[in-house]
């Protein structure tokens, strides 16, 4: 099992971003990741999810984390 798969299953890991050949924690989820997970601005504020509007990348593991977080 890869690190990405572990990160996708464990929402406590938080958002990640690739840095070269390694992975680092991101400051927050990108707006595209929130959109792909089906979250609205109201959901984000209600759940207290940290966003990083400057980040434009979309990482599949982050979307899977968000979907798991929302569904419980």
Phi, psi and omega per residue, in radians:
X1 nan 2.343 -3.091
X2 -1.486 2.930 3.122
X3 -1.091 -0.677 3.131
X4 -1.068 -0.732 3.138
X5 -1.143 -0.713 3.083
X6 -1.102 -0.739 -3.134
X7 -1.131 -0.631 -3.138
X8 -1.194 -0.499 -3.110
X9 -1.523 -0.318 -3.050
X10 -2.049 1.710 -3.109
X11 -1.122 -0.301 3.134
X12 -1.245 -0.243 3.113
X13 -1.161 -0.645 -3.113
X14 1.495 3.103 -3.103
X15 -1.155 2.502 -3.141
X16 -2.136 2.786 3.091
X17 -2.551 2.386 3.124
X18 -1.263 2.386 3.074
X19 -2.253 1.731 -3.054
X20 1.141 -2.168 3.134
X21 -1.676 0.021 -3.132
X22 -1.982 -3.120 -3.137
X23 -2.220 2.420 3.116
X24 -2.212 2.856 3.077
X25 -1.294 2.431 3.082
X26 -1.610 2.837 3.137
X27 -1.233 -0.493 3.122
X28 -3.053 3.106 3.125
X29 -1.401 2.497 3.104
X30 -1.315 2.782 -3.138
X31 -1.118 -0.593 3.108
X32 -1.145 -0.697 3.100
X33 -1.113 -0.709 3.114
X34 -1.129 -0.711 3.122
X35 -1.128 -0.777 -3.136
X36 -1.141 -0.495 3.117
X37 -1.438 -0.084 3.099
X38 1.427 0.444 -3.125
X39 -1.741 2.463 3.065
X40 -1.723 2.989 3.101
X41 -1.060 -0.623 3.125
X42 -1.135 -0.761 3.108
X43 -1.060 -0.762 -3.104
X44 -1.083 -0.789 3.131
X45 -1.164 -0.727 -3.110
X46 -1.139 -0.682 -3.114
X47 -1.498 -0.213 3.140
X48 1.248 0.606 -3.139
X49 -1.416 2.300 -3.134
X50 -1.391 2.304 3.128
X51 -2.043 2.724 3.069
X52 -2.235 1.572 -3.069
X53 -1.134 -0.315 3.135
X54 -1.331 -0.470 -3.091
X55 -1.395 2.252 -3.081
X56 -1.830 -0.168 -3.071
X57 -1.357 2.788 3.109
X58 -2.261 2.061 3.140
X59 -1.890 2.200 -3.102
X60 -1.012 -0.653 3.140
X61 -1.103 -0.618 3.109
X62 -1.176 -0.693 3.110
X63 -1.122 -0.733 3.127
X64 -1.136 -0.653 3.070
X65 -1.054 -0.816 -3.123
X66 -1.085 -0.754 -3.131
X67 -1.121 -0.695 3.092
X68 -1.169 -0.700 -3.124
X69 -1.087 -0.758 -3.089
X70 -1.251 -0.711 -3.096
X71 -1.356 -0.319 3.100
X72 1.655 nan nan
